[in-house]
Amino acid sequence: LNELLNWSKTWGMLFNPSKCKILSITRSHIPVNFNYNLDGVILERVEQFKDFSVVFNHNLSFTSHIDSLIAKCNCVCGMIKRSVGCHAPQKVKIQLFKSLARPILEYSSQVW
């Protein structure tokens, strides 16, 4: 981390230590927790972290990520239903689903 900090100072790309987090990924039931610091500030340890709209947790289980995707898609499907109603042609509803809800489900699916 010190080398990374030196590089960032050299190139004028300073890190904000309050936005940096520690996420230890391990299978161990009793992980070894070490306090990391960046520029004298001890970094916060978290159990899960959201990066590029993908939720990662300490054991790489994507359950919380999938739950958030389901919630987002339910909101979008409800909005579609309220907007076009039940009597809209099926072709319109399918097109709306493919353009609004499906991208939420497919975004970064290769990661999880």
N, C-alpha and C positions, 0 to 999 in steps of 0.2 A: 504494500500500500504506500510505503514511503517513496518508492521509485515512481509509482503512478502519480503521486502528489507532486514530486519534482518535475515530472514531464508536463503535468498540467500547468504548473507555474511558469515553466519555460515557454510554453506555447500560448499562454494567456487563456486557457480553458479551465478555470477554477471549478472545483467541485463544491457543492453545497452539502456539508456534512449532515445537516438536518434532514436532507432528502435521501441520504444513503442509508440502507438497511442491511442487516445480516440475516440471511436465510440459510441455515445449515441443513443440507440434504443428507440424510443418513438412514440406515436401516436399524441402527443400534437403539436399544430401548433406553440406554443410559449414555447419551451423547456427551462428548467432552466439549464444554462451552468455554470458549476463549473470548475475552473482550477485545475487539478490534478498535483502533482509533484512527481517525483521519484528521490530521492537522491539530492534534491534541483533543479532539472531541470524540468521546466514546460513542460508537455507532449502536443504534437501537436494534435489538434482536426481535425478529417477527416469526410467526408460525406460517404465515402465508403472505404472498406479495403479488400484486397485479402489475404486469408489464405488457404493454402493447395489447391490452384487453384480454390477456390470458392470465388466469389465476393459478399461481404455482404454490404448492405447500411443501412442508418439510419432508414428506414421504412420497412426493410426486404422484399423489392421488388427485385426480382431476374432478372429484365429486363436487366440490364447491364451485368450480368453474362451470361444470355442466348445469348445476342448479341455477346459477346466474343466467346462463344461456336460455334455459327453459323459461325463467321469469321474463326475460326480455321478449322472447318469442310469443309468450302468452299475451303480453301487452300489445305487441304488434298485431297479432291475430284478432284481439278484441277491437283494436282501432279499425282494422279492415272490416270486421263485421258491423261495427257501428256506422262506418262510412258508406258502405255499399249495400248493406242489408242482406237479408237471407234470400231475397227474390232476384238478386243480380245473377246474370248468366254465369255458369260454372267456369267458362273460359276466362272471364274477368277476374273471378276470385283466384283462380290458379295463377294468372299472370301477376296479380298483386302479391300473392304468397311468394312466388319465385323472385320477385324484385325487392320485396321488403323483409320477409322473414328468413328466407333461405340463406341470404348472405350472412346473417347473424350466426346461423348454425355452421356455416362452412368456413368462416373466418378463422385462420390459423388451426384448422382441424388436423393438419399434418403434425403439429406440435403435440397435441394431446391425444 
